[in-house]
Amino acid sequence: MADSAIKKIGAPDFNPEKYVKELSQRCVGGQELQQQRQKIQALADETNVLLKKNVYQNYMQFIETAKEISHLESEMYQLSHMLTEQRSLLSSLATTSLLGDKIPSAIDSDGTSGEGEEEKEEEERRRKLAAILEKVEGCVTLLETPGRTILHEGDLLELDPNENNALQRVHAYLFSDGYMIASWIPNRRGPVRYKFEAMYELGSLAVVNVRDMGSVKTAFKLLAFPDTRVFQCINNQSKKEWLDKFEQAKKARLAQDQQKRESANPTERSPSRPSRSESLESPSNPFEDADDSSAEPELPEWLMEVPEDLDVCIAQRHFEEAYNLLERAREFLDKNTATDPVITDIRRKVETRAKALTEVLMKELEVSPDKSLQGGLRAARRAVRLLNQLGRSTQACDLFLKLCSCILKTQLKRVKREGATVLYVRQVGGIFFSNLTDMAREFLRAFPNSPSCASAFVVWAGSELNHLTSHLIKQVFMPQSSITMLAECVTCVRNQCDQLCELGVDLRYQLDGLLRTPLTRALRDSREKLVDAVKLRAAEDKWRPMNLQSKAGLTKFLQEMSDIGVASIHTYVTGDCWLGLTGNTVAFSKLYLTLLEDCLRLATPELLYTVDEVLGDVFQAQMLHVEASLSSDKYKTESKFIQKNAVFLLDTLLTLAEHCYEEKIGIPCNRLSKLRDEFSWLKKDGGTKQTNTHTTKPVTKYSTTAYI
């Protein structure tokens, strides 16, 4: 299989789509496709290993070959220089006589000696460029540009634009169309002393004089987007020469462009005025033709300087001015549809600057470890607005959301886990959702009426909420966490999440979905603990009335029970400080009402089944204890007292639980209703357990708890 697959994949006419289609037809099910994918991945890994081995084996040969090529290139430069010198020597010998004067050529006799001068100038220009080729390695294309001449050269020291530290020694060349930088080659023998580093087009760079400050003296700055380079001259005279030569080169470049434009658009208006007779005899009006054939207007000066002005604006971070100038140039070029080479060149340069402006703005939004986030999202408004205007809304949205993620991460890192868990969750949730709300407002302001960007924000918000929920689950949902603490934490996070609904972003359903599994597990664990606690107290229950010790204790107890909703507990008071209920029944009532409140705070439509299960199982465990005690011979004398406790649990506690459940959820709890029917026989004197619960008389449910 491996050999056949290698042959198929390595064949010259290999078609990936056809190969995948054959695999999908041959394989049955996703498992076989996964196996085929693993085999192809194994082949790819094996091929990579073989390629690496081949590279390691031939590494020394690669190095030796590179050295030989470098030496051959140097020798070719020397040979070219020698041929150039021989050619010039032969030319001088051909034009020199024995008497020392030059031999007049046929061209000179015809009066066209100027062509010979031009040929000599061209030969001199090529000789100078060939001399540069001998010194600089890697600039083979130097002679390919016609008319290129060298204006100035010299040694410079490059400085770091931020720290002003010395970086390297360079040798610079200023040509009529560009500026070339070559770095020194240390310990190099032979004529080749420099290595080509960069070539900047003269029309795309700007030279700025740098004032002498501190250790930086006799320096000038080169602005060629995206590079900003600083060079230090030997002395002030050298710096003045460089600046003057740059100025001369710029002016010569503009004059050359102007000459090309004029030659491309010659005037068609006749310089001589037609005679009167011609105008009378002519069937058409010659003056009207002259008006119609007027010369095309010249390009404005500001348009010729647009590329340089854009470079300066971008370098000085005047992005609004750069955008306005860019739109003005585009509007002018769109109206002018002529095929003038000058206009074509300007259009190309303008689009290059537009890309450069876009890259700078995108770097403004990029997140890096050394970038300060002090300005927050307000500092990104400028870049986002300009990117939207430049038609880069998708990239701006992506970078904006990455910036928001970084800000959220930084803010949440500042929260330390100290003190109670509820306080920590409240602080983390407050920071997360308040920042998310501010980010949503800023996003709607930056990307109005953009459905695709709005969808990206919703997906991003859901992803960030997922990260937050995962963190909270690790911090909060632990085995020792009580259901009350979980209910308070979850309620706090839900309330903070609801504030996003004002902006049209509802993440509550996703939050509940992320918390569903841990909440279900926590509720069931709590049920097991509470059922065990009920059984443990049932084993210690002696079925004795509860003594409250004093009237003050009785008053305090009645107030506590009234606060949790059992207002009718005073009907069970006997004597001065006795209560006709056991301490187990009172303790279970407090525990169950607390459990009921916590479950109702956590309840969602997806968790209702688990909540009903927990409430029903805990209450059933207590009623089974009452049933077992009433049926036991050990407590025959306390049967009336046991029935009194059963009546309290069924009529008071269970009724209150059903009422609270229906008020909070909106529907009755079927599980609690079934428990009422199942244990209703405990309230009857001498009653026995009914096997057919449908024959039991229904108990009237209370519609209010005012009398309880």
ROKE-662850 format. One record per residue (C-alpha): residue in one letter; x, z, y. Coordinates in steps of 0.2 Angstrom, whole numbers, plus 5000, padded with zeros to 4 digits. Layout:
BEGIN
aXZY;...
END
This chain:
BEGIN
m500050005000;a501450055012;d502449895009;s500949785011;a500449865027;i502149845034;k502149665030;k500449635038;i500849735053;g502549655055;a501949475053;p502149365068;d500249325068;f499749505066;n497949535075;p497549715077;e495749685079;k495549585063;y496649715054;v495449865060;k493949765056;e494549735038;l494949925036;s493249975042;q492349855030;r493449905015;c493350095019;v491750195015;g491450345026;g492550435039;q493650525027;e494450355020;l494650295038;q495550455042;q496650435027;q497050255033;r497450325050;q498650455043;k499550315033;i499750205048;q500350355058;a501650395045;l502250215046;a502350235064;d503350395063;e504550315050;t504850165061;n505250275075;v506550365065;l507350205059;l507450145077;k508250305082;k509550295068;n509950115073;v510150165091;y511350305086;q512350195075;n512550055088;y512750175103;m514650155104;q514349965103;f513149975117;i514350065128;e515749945124;t514649795128;a514149865144;k515949895149;e516449715144;i514949645154;s515449745169;h517249685168;l516649505166;e515549525181;s517049585191;e518149435185;m516749315189;y516649385207;q518549355208;l518449185201;s517049135214;h518149205228;m519649095222;l518548945221;t517948965238;e519648985245;q520248835236;r518848735243;s519148785261;l521048745258;l520648575252;s519448545266;s520748595279;l522048485270;a520848335271;t520648345290;t522548375294;s523848235297;l525748245296;l525848255315;g524748415316;d523148345323;k521548325314;i521048155307;p519548095315;s518148065301;a516847935300;i515648065306;d516648105321;s516747925326;d514847905325;g514748055338;t513948175326;s515448305325;g514148445327;e513648425308;g515448465304;e515348625314;e513748675306;e514548645289;k516048755293;e514948895299;e513948885283;e515548885273;e516149035283;r514449125281;r514549105262;r516349155262;k515949325270;l514549355258;a515649305243;a516849435249;i515549565249;l515049515231;e516849555226;k516749735233;v514949785228;e514349785210;g512549745206;c512149625221;v512149455213;t510649395222;l511549415239;l511849225241;e510149175235;t509349205252;p509649055264;g510249085281;r510749265278;t512249325288;i513149485290;l513049575307;h513949745304;e514649855291;g515450025290;d515650195280;l514350325283;l513950495276;e512150525270;l511350695274;d509850775266;p508350755278;n507750925275;e509251035272;n510550935282;n511750955268;a513050815264;l512450705249;q513650565247;r514750435255;v514050265257;h514550095263;a513150005273;y512949825277;l511749755291;f511149575288;s510049465298;d508649505286;g508949675279;y510049835277;m510949865261;i511750035255;a513050045242;s513750205235;w515650235232;i516250215214;p517550355211;n519150315201;r518750135200;r520250015200;g520149835206;p519249745220;v517449825215;r517449985225;y515550005228;k513950005218;f512349925225;e511050065228;a509649995239;m509149845250;y507849875264;e506949725272;l507349725291;g505449705295;s504949865285;l506149995292;a506350085308;v507850165315;v507750335325;n509150415335;v509450595329;r509950715343;d511550825340;m510950995334;g512051115325;s513051035311;v512150865313;k513050755325;t513250575328;a511750535315;f510350415315;k508750415304;l508150275293;l506250265291;a505850145276;f504250205267;p504250305256;d506150345259;t506750445274;r508650445275;v509850515287;f511650445290;q513050525299;c514350415308;i516150445311;n516050465330;n514850425344;q515650245346;s515250205328;k513450275331;k513150165346;e513750015338;w512550035323;l511050065335;d511549915345;k511749805330;f510049865324;e509249825340;q510049655341;a509449615323;k507649665327;k507649555342;a508349405333;r507149435319;l505649435331;a506349275340;q506549185323;d504749235318;q504149175335;q505049005333;k504348985315;r502549015322;e502748885336;s503448755324;a502048785312;n500748765326;p501348625338;t500248595353;e499148445352;r498748425371;s499448265378;p500648305393;s500248155403;r498548125411;p497747955406;s497547825420;r495947785429;s495747615420;e495947685403;s494647825407;l493447695413;e493647565399;s493747695385;p492047725376;s492447915375;n493048035388;p494848065386;f494848225396;e493448295384;d494548255369;a496048345377;d494948495379;d494348495361;s496148465355;s496848615364;a498248715356;e497848855344;p498049025353;e499649115349;l499649275339;p499549435349;e501149535351;w500349695343;l499949595327;m501749545325;e502249725327;v500949795316;p502049825300;e503349925310;d501950025320;l501150065303;d502850125296;v503150245311;c501350315310;i501550355292;a503250425294;q502550535309;r501050585299;h499850505311;f498650445298;e497150415308;e498150305320;a498850215305;y497150185298;n496350125314;l497850005316;l497649945298;e495749905300;r496149815317;a497449705309;r496349675294;e494849625305;f495949505315;l496649425299;d494949405291;k494349305306;n495949205306;t495849095290;a497348985294;t498648945281;d500048985293;p501549055284;v501849185298;i500049255295;t500249255277;d501849355278;i500949475290;r499449495279;r500649535264;k501549665274;v499949745280;e499249765262;t500949835257;r500749965271;a498950005266;k499650045248;a500950155256;l499650245266;t498550275251;e500050345241;v500550465255;l498750525256;m498650555238;k500250655238;e499450765251;l498150815238;e499350825223;v499650995216;s501451055214;p502251225210;d503151225227;k501651175237;s500751305247;l498851325246;q498651425262;g497651295270;g496451285256;l495151145255;r495051125274;a496851065274;a496250925262;r494850865272;r495850745282;a496650655267;v494950655257;r494050575272;l495450435275;l495450395256;n493650375256;q493750255270;l495150165261;g493950135246;r494850265235;s493450385232;t493750405213;q495550455215;a495150565230;c493850655219;d494950675205;l496350745216;f495150855225;l494450935209;k496250965203;l496651055219;c495051155217;s495551205199;c497251265206;i496451365220;l495251455207;k496651495196;t497751565209;q496251675216;l495851735199;k497651785195;r497651905209;v496252015200;k497052155190;r496252235176;e496052415182;g494652535180;a492952505172;t492552345164;v490952315174;l491952335190;y493252205184;v491852085178;r490952105195;q492552065204;v493051915194;g491351845194;g491151865213;i492751785216;f492451635204;f490651595210;s490951625228;n492451505228;l491451385217;t490051395230;d491251355244;m491951215234;a490251135231;r489851145249;e491551065254;f491350935240;l489550885246;r490350865264;a491750765258;f490850645246;p489050625252;n487850505243;s489050475229;p488250495212;s489850455202;c490850595211;a489350715210;s489350685191;a491250715191;f490950885200;v489650945188;v490750905173;w492150995182;a491151145186;g490551155168;s492351155162;e492851285174;l491351395169;n491951375151;h493651435155;l492951595164;t491751625150;s493151625137;h494151745147;l492651865149;i492251855131;k494051915127;q493952055140;v492152115137;f491552085119;m492552205110;p491952315095;q491952475105;s490952395119;s489152475121;i487652365123;t487252445139;m488952395146;l488752215140;a487052205147;e487652255164;c489152135164;v488051985158;t486652025171;c487952035185;v488751865180;r487051785178;n486551845196;q488151775203;c487851605194;d486151585202;q486851575219;l487451395215;c485551345213;e485451335232;l486651195232;g485751105218;v487051155204;d486251255190;l487451315178;r486351455171;y485851365155;q487651325151;l488151505154;d486851565143;g487351445129;l489151495130;l488651685129;r487351655115;t488551675100;p489451835106;l487851915112;t486951875095;r488451955086;a488452105098;l486652135097;r486752135078;d488252255078;s487252365089;r485752365078;e486852415063;k487652565073;l485952625079;v485152615062;d486552715055;a486352845070;v484452855066;k484852895048;l486153025052;r485053115063;a483553105051;a484653195038;e484853335050;d483053345056;k482153505051;w480453465059;r480453605071;p479653605089;m480953585103;n481353735113;l481853695132;q482453875135;s481653905152;k480453835164;a481853755174;g482353665159;l480653605155;t480453545173;k482053445172;f481553375155;l479853315161;q480653235176;e481953145165;m480553075153;s479553025168;d480952925175;i481152825159;g479252785158;v478552925147;a477453005160;s476253085147;i477553195139;h476753345147;t475253345136;y476453395121;v477053555130;t476553715122;g476853885129;d478053915143;c479553815137;w479053735120;l478753555116;g477653495102;l478953365097;t480553375087;g482253355096;n482553205084;t480953115091;v481453155109;a483253085106;f482552935098;s481352895112;k482752905125;l483852795114;y482552665110;l481952645128;t483752625133;l483952495120;l482352405125;e482952395143;d484652325138;c483852195126;l482652135139;r484052115152;l484952005139;a483451915133;t483351725134;p482251605125;e483651575112;l484051755110;l482151815108;y482251805089;t483751925088;v483052045101;d481452055091;e482452085075;v483452225084;l482052315091;g480952305076;d482352365064;v482852515074;f481052575076;q480652545058;a482152655053;q481452795063;m479652765056;l480352765038;h481052935041;v479352995047;e478552915032;a479752995020;s479653165027;l477753155027;s477753105008;s479053235004;d478453394995;k479753485005;y478853465022;k477053485016;t476753635027;e477353535042;s476253385039;k475153415054;f476753425065;i477453265057;q475853175060;k475953235078;n477653155080;a477052995072;v475652985084;f476853005099;l477952865092;l476552745088;d475352775103;t476552825117;l478352755113;l477852595104;t476452555117;l477652575131;a478852465122;e477552325119;h476952335137;c478752325144;y479152185133;e477652075137;e477852115156;k479652055155;i479551905143;g477751855146;i477251855128;p476851995116;c478052045103;n477452005086;r478652115077;l478152275086;s476352235083;k476652215064;l477552385064;r476052465072;d474952395059;e476152445045;f476252625050;s474552665057;w474052765042;l475252895047;k474052955061;k472652985049;d472353155041;g472653145022;g472852965024;t473852855012;k474852695014;q473852545014;t474552395003;n473352265012;t473752285030;h472352155035;t471052285030;t471752405042;k470652435058;p471552355073;v472152485085;t471652455103;k473152415114;y473252485131;s473352375146;t474152495157;t475352635157;a474752735171;y474052875160;i475552885148;
END
